[in-house]
Structures are given as structure tokens and as C-alpha cells.
Amino acid sequence: MTAGELLAEVRSCRQISRGKYRTDAGSAKATVPVCATGDAVFWKADMDIDCDGRRTKVCNKKTDPYFQPQTAFTSSRGKPLDSAALPFVVVPAPSRTWDYRKSGLTGGSVVAVIYEGRVRYAVIGDTGPAGIIGEGSYALAEELSIDPHPTTGGAASGVTYIAFKDSRISPIESRARAESRGEELARAFVGR
């Protein structure tokens, strides 16, 4: 599935969020709506780097002053996810603006993430602040050739997230399942 084919399906926005999101805590204006199609919800934002979860050489208190040793969703063994190894997306915590759960999404839901012509498949793996959108794991950033450093990395704009409704994979940490299910859902999404 090409980035162009997926982006063609999300050109127009049927906004489902009751308002818009900021891309960063310091952003003055909320500019990012959450939009819907029949099979997915999507947003177009930046990518901040989430390095939370399992402590690793690249994700820890020394590399990330905001490091948290847990993720909202856990592995099949009940452990925090590994941001350095698992491509995942962070969704805003449920709020009056938007509740991802009411859109058929949960931990392990499959997300196509597009940046500069590249498509990678990830899962929803964590939640973030209720008023901010646009965040992915260290591993996801690496796969998209985005600088994954938790404090200086990320992409300022140009990232599209397409989260497929009712697409939860198990176990959540299976990259192979996320990729194969993502390809299948993306083909159906563009009508192939």
C-alpha cells in the first residue's frame, strides 16, 4: 500500500472531535481535529517521541527527563511496552473533546502512520495528555526515519495517523501481526 493511496482517502475531514487538539504543551492554538471515515479515524499532526515504558539504553530517566516507567497498555505478560522496540502511537486520554474508546479503538488497535512517503504500521500503545495529539514511540520514529531522540527528536509536522476501528491485535507486542493486519486493513481502506 502506498502513502499516496492512503492519503487520498483522508483528504477531507468529517470531524468527530468536539474541538481540536494542540500538538505540543506550549502550542498556543488547538488546530488538529480528529476525523472519521467508515472504517477509521485519522488526524494530521506532528510526532513527539514517547520513550515511556520499559527502561532501555535509549529510553530512561537520563535520556528523557519526562520518562515514565509505564504505558497505558501492557504486553501480553502484563509488563509496560518497550518504546525502543515496539512501534506504537500515543492517543490523547479520553476527554470531552474525544474519547478514542467510543471510536472503536483500544490498546493494540492498528494504526497506519505516514510520513514523507513512508507508511509504517503500529499499534495504539499509550495515552497522553488530554489536550495534545501527535506522538509515537522511539521505534516508530526510527522506522519513519524521524529523529527518535526523546527530547530533541520528532517531526514538527507532516505526520498522518490512520487508526483502524475494531482492529485490535493480540499480542499487542507482535510487530508481525501489526504489519500483516495493517496491510490487510489498508488494502480494504483504499478499496483494493
KEMARFI-865884 format. One record per residue (C-alpha): residue in one letter; chain; x negated, z, y negated. Coordinates in steps of 0.02 Angstrom, whole numbers, plus 50000, padded with zeros to 5 digits. Each point is the difference from the previous one (the first is absolute). Layout:
REM residues N
residuo:A&cadena:A&xx:X&zz:Z&yy:Y
...
REM end
This chain:
REM residues 192
residuo:M&cadena:A&xx:50000&zz:50000&yy:50000
residuo:T&cadena:A&xx:49928&zz:49953&yy:49831
residuo:A&cadena:A&xx:50003&zz:50103&yy:49842
residuo:G&cadena:A&xx:50087&zz:49857&yy:49911
residuo:E&cadena:A&xx:50141&zz:49993&yy:50126
residuo:L&cadena:A&xx:50033&zz:50187&yy:49985
residuo:L&cadena:A&xx:49985&zz:50001&yy:49810
residuo:A&cadena:A&xx:50127&zz:49858&yy:49988
residuo:E&cadena:A&xx:50128&zz:50117&yy:50079
residuo:V&cadena:A&xx:49974&zz:50137&yy:49870
residuo:R&cadena:A&xx:50002&zz:49897&yy:49840
residuo:S&cadena:A&xx:50160&zz:50077&yy:49934
residuo:C&cadena:A&xx:50046&zz:50182&yy:49999
residuo:R&cadena:A&xx:50165&zz:50079&yy:50049
residuo:Q&cadena:A&xx:49954&zz:50172&yy:49937
residuo:I&cadena:A&xx:50054&zz:50145&yy:50111
residuo:S&cadena:A&xx:49905&zz:50139&yy:49913
residuo:R&cadena:A&xx:50093&zz:50096&yy:49865
residuo:G&cadena:A&xx:49865&zz:49970&yy:49874
residuo:K&cadena:A&xx:49818&zz:49949&yy:50012
residuo:Y&cadena:A&xx:49835&zz:50077&yy:50052
residuo:R&cadena:A&xx:49835&zz:50027&yy:49913
residuo:T&cadena:A&xx:49843&zz:49935&yy:50087
residuo:D&cadena:A&xx:49892&zz:50148&yy:49950
residuo:A&cadena:A&xx:50024&zz:50179&yy:49942
residuo:G&cadena:A&xx:49932&zz:49952&yy:49829
residuo:S&cadena:A&xx:50108&zz:49845&yy:49980
residuo:A&cadena:A&xx:50108&zz:50011&yy:49847
residuo:K&cadena:A&xx:50137&zz:49886&yy:50064
residuo:A&cadena:A&xx:50094&zz:49983&yy:50162
residuo:T&cadena:A&xx:49999&zz:49812&yy:50037
residuo:V&cadena:A&xx:50015&zz:49978&yy:50189
residuo:P&cadena:A&xx:50172&zz:49983&yy:50082
residuo:V&cadena:A&xx:50033&zz:50013&yy:50187
residuo:C&cadena:A&xx:50092&zz:49843&yy:50053
residuo:A&cadena:A&xx:50094&zz:49950&yy:50158
residuo:T&cadena:A&xx:50037&zz:49852&yy:50110
residuo:G&cadena:A&xx:50106&zz:50007&yy:50157
residuo:D&cadena:A&xx:49854&zz:50050&yy:50113
residuo:A&cadena:A&xx:49875&zz:50085&yy:49885
residuo:V&cadena:A&xx:49965&zz:50093&yy:49841
residuo:F&cadena:A&xx:49855&zz:49953&yy:49889
residuo:W&cadena:A&xx:49904&zz:50044&yy:49844
residuo:K&cadena:A&xx:49858&zz:49922&yy:49903
residuo:A&cadena:A&xx:49873&zz:50122&yy:49933
residuo:D&cadena:A&xx:49820&zz:50055&yy:50000
residuo:M&cadena:A&xx:49907&zz:50085&yy:50143
residuo:D&cadena:A&xx:49932&zz:50173&yy:49977
residuo:I&cadena:A&xx:49898&zz:50065&yy:50147
residuo:D&cadena:A&xx:50070&zz:50136&yy:50114
residuo:C&cadena:A&xx:49862&zz:50091&yy:50090
residuo:D&cadena:A&xx:50107&zz:50145&yy:50063
residuo:G&cadena:A&xx:50019&zz:50057&yy:50180
residuo:R&cadena:A&xx:49862&zz:50018&yy:50126
residuo:R&cadena:A&xx:49831&zz:50049&yy:49925
residuo:T&cadena:A&xx:49871&zz:49863&yy:50024
residuo:K&cadena:A&xx:49833&zz:49948&yy:49925
residuo:V&cadena:A&xx:50090&zz:49896&yy:49867
residuo:C&cadena:A&xx:50158&zz:50105&yy:49976
residuo:N&cadena:A&xx:49968&zz:50183&yy:49957
residuo:K&cadena:A&xx:49992&zz:50122&yy:49853
residuo:K&cadena:A&xx:49828&zz:49936&yy:49948
residuo:T&cadena:A&xx:50052&zz:49817&yy:49988
residuo:D&cadena:A&xx:50176&zz:50035&yy:49936
residuo:P&cadena:A&xx:50033&zz:50152&yy:49889
residuo:Y&cadena:A&xx:50188&zz:49979&yy:50035
residuo:F&cadena:A&xx:49974&zz:49994&yy:50190
residuo:Q&cadena:A&xx:50140&zz:50079&yy:50102
residuo:P&cadena:A&xx:49969&zz:50036&yy:50186
residuo:Q&cadena:A&xx:50175&zz:49944&yy:50050
residuo:T&cadena:A&xx:50114&zz:49848&yy:49992
residuo:A&cadena:A&xx:50190&zz:50000&yy:49993
residuo:F&cadena:A&xx:50006&zz:49915&yy:50169
residuo:T&cadena:A&xx:49890&zz:50044&yy:50148
residuo:S&cadena:A&xx:49922&zz:49914&yy:50150
residuo:S&cadena:A&xx:50080&zz:50002&yy:50172
residuo:R&cadena:A&xx:49895&zz:50156&yy:50032
residuo:G&cadena:A&xx:50072&zz:50090&yy:49847
residuo:K&cadena:A&xx:49838&zz:49982&yy:49899
residuo:P&cadena:A&xx:49981&zz:49935&yy:49822
residuo:L&cadena:A&xx:49971&zz:49812&yy:49989
residuo:D&cadena:A&xx:49824&zz:49933&yy:49974
residuo:S&cadena:A&xx:49997&zz:49908&yy:49833
residuo:A&cadena:A&xx:49829&zz:49928&yy:50036
residuo:A&cadena:A&xx:50056&zz:49921&yy:50165
residuo:L&cadena:A&xx:50186&zz:49963&yy:49985
residuo:P&cadena:A&xx:50073&zz:49875&yy:49876
residuo:F&cadena:A&xx:50150&zz:50087&yy:49924
residuo:V&cadena:A&xx:50107&zz:49998&yy:49843
residuo:V&cadena:A&xx:50055&zz:50149&yy:49897
residuo:V&cadena:A&xx:50181&zz:50002&yy:49940
residuo:P&cadena:A&xx:50067&zz:50110&yy:49861
residuo:A&cadena:A&xx:50078&zz:50164&yy:50057
residuo:P&cadena:A&xx:50191&zz:49988&yy:50004
residuo:S&cadena:A&xx:50080&zz:50022&yy:49831
residuo:R&cadena:A&xx:50152&zz:49948&yy:49898
residuo:T&cadena:A&xx:49905&zz:49840&yy:49958
residuo:W&cadena:A&xx:49982&zz:49944&yy:50182
residuo:D&cadena:A&xx:50001&zz:50077&yy:50173
residuo:Y&cadena:A&xx:49904&zz:49892&yy:50124
residuo:R&cadena:A&xx:50099&zz:50078&yy:50144
residuo:K&cadena:A&xx:50163&zz:49927&yy:49934
residuo:S&cadena:A&xx:49919&zz:49827&yy:50008
residuo:G&cadena:A&xx:49968&zz:50010&yy:50187
residuo:L&cadena:A&xx:49818&zz:50053&yy:49980
residuo:T&cadena:A&xx:49903&zz:50145&yy:50076
residuo:G&cadena:A&xx:49826&zz:50045&yy:50056
residuo:G&cadena:A&xx:49938&zz:49857&yy:50109
residuo:S&cadena:A&xx:50107&zz:49866&yy:49918
residuo:V&cadena:A&xx:49905&zz:49837&yy:49988
residuo:V&cadena:A&xx:49945&zz:49933&yy:49831
residuo:A&cadena:A&xx:49924&zz:49831&yy:49956
residuo:V&cadena:A&xx:49876&zz:50025&yy:49858
residuo:I&cadena:A&xx:49942&zz:49848&yy:49901
residuo:Y&cadena:A&xx:49853&zz:49990&yy:49881
residuo:E&cadena:A&xx:49906&zz:49846&yy:49937
residuo:G&cadena:A&xx:50063&zz:49887&yy:50139
residuo:R&cadena:A&xx:49970&zz:50125&yy:50140
residuo:V&cadena:A&xx:50137&zz:50076&yy:50108
residuo:R&cadena:A&xx:49971&zz:50159&yy:50099
residuo:Y&cadena:A&xx:50124&zz:50102&yy:50099
residuo:A&cadena:A&xx:50007&zz:50189&yy:49981
residuo:V&cadena:A&xx:50120&zz:50142&yy:50031
residuo:I&cadena:A&xx:50078&zz:50127&yy:49884
residuo:G&cadena:A&xx:49886&zz:50150&yy:50025
residuo:D&cadena:A&xx:50017&zz:50118&yy:49854
residuo:T&cadena:A&xx:50106&zz:50045&yy:49850
residuo:G&cadena:A&xx:49939&zz:50024&yy:49824
residuo:P&cadena:A&xx:50066&zz:50060&yy:49832
residuo:A&cadena:A&xx:50184&zz:49960&yy:49972
residuo:G&cadena:A&xx:49970&zz:49901&yy:49840
residuo:I&cadena:A&xx:49852&zz:49892&yy:50055
residuo:I&cadena:A&xx:49988&zz:49847&yy:50113
residuo:G&cadena:A&xx:49855&zz:49891&yy:50060
residuo:E&cadena:A&xx:49881&zz:50086&yy:50120
residuo:G&cadena:A&xx:49915&zz:49958&yy:50164
residuo:S&cadena:A&xx:49876&zz:50079&yy:50118
residuo:Y&cadena:A&xx:49812&zz:49977&yy:49994
residuo:A&cadena:A&xx:50011&zz:49889&yy:50156
residuo:L&cadena:A&xx:50136&zz:49890&yy:49925
residuo:A&cadena:A&xx:49899&zz:49974&yy:49841
residuo:E&cadena:A&xx:49849&zz:49949&yy:50105
residuo:E&cadena:A&xx:50104&zz:49874&yy:50097
residuo:L&cadena:A&xx:50059&zz:49922&yy:49837
residuo:S&cadena:A&xx:49823&zz:49996&yy:49927
residuo:I&cadena:A&xx:50050&zz:50128&yy:49868
residuo:D&cadena:A&xx:49870&zz:50131&yy:49954
residuo:P&cadena:A&xx:50055&zz:50148&yy:50110
residuo:H&cadena:A&xx:49911&zz:50139&yy:49905
residuo:P&cadena:A&xx:50130&zz:50138&yy:49973
residuo:T&cadena:A&xx:49954&zz:50036&yy:49818
residuo:T&cadena:A&xx:49930&zz:49836&yy:49933
residuo:G&cadena:A&xx:50078&zz:49869&yy:50115
residuo:G&cadena:A&xx:50168&zz:49917&yy:50012
residuo:A&cadena:A&xx:50082&zz:49848&yy:49922
residuo:A&cadena:A&xx:50074&zz:50007&yy:49825
residuo:S&cadena:A&xx:50142&zz:49879&yy:50042
residuo:G&cadena:A&xx:50050&zz:49854&yy:50109
residuo:V&cadena:A&xx:50047&zz:50092&yy:50160
residuo:T&cadena:A&xx:50166&zz:49962&yy:50084
residuo:Y&cadena:A&xx:50073&zz:50118&yy:50129
residuo:I&cadena:A&xx:50139&zz:49937&yy:50115
residuo:A&cadena:A&xx:50068&zz:50142&yy:50108
residuo:F&cadena:A&xx:50108&zz:49943&yy:50146
residuo:K&cadena:A&xx:50159&zz:50100&yy:50031
residuo:D&cadena:A&xx:50023&zz:50086&yy:50169
residuo:S&cadena:A&xx:49826&zz:49946&yy:50058
residuo:R&cadena:A&xx:49920&zz:50164&yy:50055
residuo:I&cadena:A&xx:49861&zz:49978&yy:50126
residuo:S&cadena:A&xx:49937&zz:50130&yy:50121
residuo:P&cadena:A&xx:49872&zz:50067&yy:50008
residuo:I&cadena:A&xx:49979&zz:49994&yy:49811
residuo:E&cadena:A&xx:49811&zz:49986&yy:50018
residuo:S&cadena:A&xx:50004&zz:49839&yy:50103
residuo:R&cadena:A&xx:49924&zz:49865&yy:49890
residuo:A&cadena:A&xx:50035&zz:49869&yy:50134
residuo:R&cadena:A&xx:50186&zz:50042&yy:50003
residuo:A&cadena:A&xx:50010&zz:49998&yy:49810
residuo:E&cadena:A&xx:49918&zz:49829&yy:49995
residuo:S&cadena:A&xx:50102&zz:49921&yy:50141
residuo:R&cadena:A&xx:50165&zz:50073&yy:49937
residuo:G&cadena:A&xx:49953&zz:49953&yy:49822
residuo:E&cadena:A&xx:49969&zz:49818&yy:50048
residuo:E&cadena:A&xx:50166&zz:49995&yy:50093
residuo:L&cadena:A&xx:50097&zz:50076&yy:49854
residuo:A&cadena:A&xx:49912&zz:49888&yy:49873
residuo:R&cadena:A&xx:50045&zz:49843&yy:50098
residuo:A&cadena:A&xx:50183&zz:50054&yy:50005
residuo:F&cadena:A&xx:49993&zz:50047&yy:49815
residuo:V&cadena:A&xx:49949&zz:49824&yy:49948
residuo:G&cadena:A&xx:50115&zz:49917&yy:50127
residuo:R&cadena:A&xx:49869&zz:49933&yy:50121
REM end
